């Protein structure tokens, strides 16, 4: 593969927001590496895009594997300009019914996994003196939402970790930001959100609809692109149809 002018790696890149980000970056002329646990989905991605995307299987909680595959992709590209941490899992369960094992699993993947891959990419970016990392937080990490004791805690941790890494890495020319999506119509959400849940989100979201993966990907790519967001670091950008900022709203009858 020819050396790319801009190269990025996306974890969780075979589905949902990660996939939308991969495809938007490809369309914008980036060389892209997609990492995911789902090898069948990675194969479908490679079939669609051929040599414009490199794919690799990865469990983001595996420190050694993450260090290896990120370094390998960066070497193949000749540089690493961006990392998007989209790999993660959710859990909708009342606090008193959430087991410690479930709580630890969500934090391990969403928080520790994000740290592992961000650190691996950050070490490479430090050597080249530039780069941008975008983590996926959530409005569930900004406000209390029912059933989100583990997920909300994990995404709140991702938000603070993003700000701390922004402070630590700014001296190396590395920007670190996060996008905090609201309800988004990913394939997984379409399967698990009941009509009642969808009505509740619509009621509490001023724009009265779910976002699309492409809308989240657009914000991610803005934060990756230093020509557009070169003075932005340590930001947590809600992309949520106004959910996080809403107060009293008119009741629809």
C-alpha positions in Angstrom: 0.0 0.0 0.0 1.3 3.4 -0.9 2.1 5.8 1.9 -0.9 7.8 2.9 -1.0 11.6 3.3 -3.4 11.0 6.3 -4.0 7.7 8.0 -6.4 6.7 10.8 -7.3 3.6 12.8 -10.9 3.0 14.0 -11.6 0.5 16.7 -15.1 -1.1 16.6 -14.8 -0.2 12.9 -16.9 -3.0 11.4 -20.3 -1.8 12.6 -22.4 1.1 13.8 -20.7 4.4 14.4 -17.3 2.9 13.8 -18.3 1.6 10.4 -19.8 4.9 9.4 -16.6 6.6 10.5 -14.4 4.2 8.5 -16.5 4.8 5.3 -16.5 8.6 5.8 -12.8 8.7 6.2 -12.3 6.5 3.1 -14.6 8.9 1.2 -12.5 11.9 2.4 -9.3 10.3 1.1 -7.8 8.9 4.3 -6.1 5.5 4.5 -8.0 3.6 7.2 -7.4 0.7 9.5 -10.5 -1.0 11.0 -10.2 -3.1 14.1 -13.0 -5.2 15.5 -13.7 -8.4 17.3 -16.2 -9.5 14.6 -14.1 -11.1 11.9 -17.0 -11.8 9.7 -18.0 -8.1 9.7 -14.4 -7.2 9.0 -14.4 -9.5 6.0 -17.5 -7.9 4.6 -15.9 -4.5 5.1 -12.8 -5.6 3.2 -15.0 -7.1 0.4 -16.7 -3.7 0.0 -13.6 -1.5 0.0 -10.7 -3.6 -1.0 -7.2 -2.2 -0.5 -8.6 1.2 0.6 -9.0 -0.3 4.1 -6.8 -2.5 6.2 -8.6 -4.7 8.7 -7.5 -6.5 11.9 -9.2 -8.6 14.6 -8.7 -7.1 18.0 -10.1 -7.4 21.6 -9.3 -3.9 22.9 -8.7 -5.3 26.4 -5.7 -7.3 25.1 -2.8 -4.9 25.8 -0.2 -6.8 23.9 -2.4 -7.4 20.8 -3.5 -3.8 20.7 0.1 -2.5 20.9 1.1 -4.9 18.1 -1.7 -4.3 15.6 -1.7 -0.5 16.0 2.1 -0.4 15.5 1.9 -2.7 12.5 -0.8 -0.6 10.8 1.0 2.6 11.5 4.1 1.2 10.0 2.2 0.0 6.9 0.7 3.5 6.5 4.0 5.3 7.2 2.4 7.4 9.9 -0.7 7.6 12.2 -2.7 10.8 12.1 -5.8 9.7 13.9 -7.3 7.1 16.2 -11.0 6.7 16.8 -12.0 4.6 19.9 -15.5 3.3 18.9 -15.2 -0.2 20.4 -17.5 -0.6 23.3 -20.5 -2.4 24.8 -23.7 -1.3 26.5 -25.8 -2.5 29.4 -29.3 -1.4 30.3 -30.0 -2.9 33.8 -31.2 -1.5 37.1 -28.4 -0.7 39.5 -29.5 -3.2 42.2 -29.7 -6.0 39.6 -26.3 -5.3 38.0 -23.7 -7.8 39.0 -20.1 -6.9 39.9 -19.0 -9.1 37.0 -21.2 -7.1 34.5 -20.0 -3.8 36.0 -16.4 -4.8 35.6 -16.8 -6.1 32.1 -18.4 -2.8 30.9 -15.6 -0.8 32.5 -12.9 -3.1 31.2 -14.0 -2.8 27.6 -15.2 0.8 27.5 -12.6 2.4 29.8 -9.5 0.2 30.0 -9.9 -0.8 26.3 -10.0 2.9 25.3 -7.0 3.7 27.4 -5.0 0.8 26.0 -5.5 1.8 22.3 -5.2 5.5 23.0 -1.9 5.0 24.8 -0.6 2.8 21.9 -1.5 5.3 19.3 -0.3 8.2 21.5 3.2 6.7 21.7 3.4 6.5 17.9 2.0 10.1 17.5 4.5 11.4 20.0 7.4 10.3 17.9 6.0 12.0 14.8 5.0 15.2 16.7 1.3 15.2 15.7 -2.0 13.3 15.8 -5.6 13.4 17.0 -7.4 10.9 19.1 -11.3 10.9 19.3 -12.9 8.8 22.0 -16.6 7.9 22.0 -18.2 8.9 25.3 -22.0 9.3 25.6 -24.7 11.5 27.0 -25.2 8.6 29.5 -21.8 9.7 30.9 -23.0 13.3 31.3 -26.4 12.8 32.9 -28.0 10.1 35.0 -30.2 7.8 32.9 -32.1 4.8 34.2 -30.4 1.4 33.8 -27.1 2.9 33.0 -25.1 2.5 36.2 -22.3 0.5 34.5 -22.5 2.1 31.1 -22.9 5.6 32.4 -20.0 5.2 34.8 -17.8 3.9 32.0 -18.6 6.8 29.6 -18.2 9.4 32.4 -14.7 7.9 32.9 -14.0 8.1 29.2 -14.9 11.8 29.2 -12.5 12.6 32.1 -9.8 10.4 30.7 -10.1 12.3 27.4 -9.5 15.6 29.2 -6.6 14.3 31.2 -4.9 12.8 28.1 -5.5 16.1 26.2 -3.5 17.8 29.0 -0.8 15.2 29.0 -0.4 14.9 25.2 -0.8 18.5 24.1 3.0 19.1 24.5 3.6 16.5 21.8 1.2 18.0 19.3 -1.5 15.5 20.0 -5.1 16.6 20.4 -7.5 14.4 22.3 -11.3 14.9 22.2 -14.5 12.9 22.6 -17.9 12.8 21.0 -20.9 12.1 23.3 -23.7 10.7 21.1 -27.3 10.7 22.1 -29.7 8.0 20.9 -28.4 6.8 17.5 -30.1 4.4 15.1 -27.3 1.8 14.9 -28.3 -1.8 13.9 -27.8 -2.8 17.6 -30.1 -0.1 18.9 -32.7 -1.0 16.3 -32.7 -4.5 17.7 -32.8 -3.7 21.5 -34.8 -0.4 21.8 -38.4 -1.2 22.2 -41.1 1.2 20.9 -41.6 2.4 24.5 -37.9 3.3 24.8 -38.0 5.1 21.4 -41.0 7.2 22.5 -39.2 8.1 25.7 -36.1 9.3 23.9 -38.1 11.2 21.3 -40.0 12.9 24.2 -36.7 14.0 25.9 -34.8 15.0 22.8 -35.7 18.5 21.4 -35.1 17.3 17.8 -37.6 14.5 18.4 -35.6 11.8 16.6 -32.6 9.5 16.8 -29.4 10.5 15.2 -27.8 8.5 12.4 -24.3 6.9 12.5 -23.3 9.3 9.7 -24.1 12.3 11.8 -21.9 11.0 14.6 -19.2 10.2 12.1 -19.3 13.7 10.7 -18.5 15.1 14.2 -15.7 12.6 14.7 -14.1 13.5 11.4 -14.3 17.2 12.2 -12.3 16.5 15.4 -9.8 14.4 13.6 -9.1 17.0 10.9 -6.6 19.5 12.2 -7.3 21.9 9.4 -10.8 22.3 10.9 -10.3 21.7 14.6 -6.6 22.4 15.2 -7.2 24.5 18.3 -9.7 22.0 19.8 -8.5 19.6 22.5 -10.0 18.3 25.7 -13.5 18.9 24.4 -16.5 16.6 25.0 -18.8 17.3 22.0 -22.5 16.2 22.5 -24.1 15.1 19.3 -27.4 14.3 20.7 -30.2 16.3 19.2 -30.2 18.7 22.2 -30.8 15.9 24.8 -28.0 17.1 27.2 -29.0 20.7 27.0 -32.8 20.2 27.4 -34.8 21.6 30.3 -38.6 22.0 30.4 -40.1 21.1 27.0 -43.6 21.3 25.7 -45.6 18.2 26.2 -46.9 16.7 23.0 -50.5 15.5 23.1 
